[in-house]
Amino acid sequence: MNIFTNEKQFPLLIEMKEAMRKSKNINFVVSFIKESGVNLLKSDFEFALNEGATIKIITSDYLNITEPNALFKLLFDFKQN
């Protein structure tokens, strides 16, 4: 996926990773969460939390697409103090 602006095109994953590493408050509102997606952002979650960022995620269980293992990983692997 890409982010399109007036003149440039940026890969979404690269932009998300960069934004997460610069932010103090990170909010995700996503339809579904899969373990493969959590794994793509693992080091960025860890970095942001170690830098004191607050991360909030809103998702759904519609159509049972969200994977329970992904939620457990978010809950237990990336605890905020």
Order of alpha helices (4+ residues) and beta strands (2+ residues): beta-beta-alpha-beta-alpha-alpha-beta-alpha
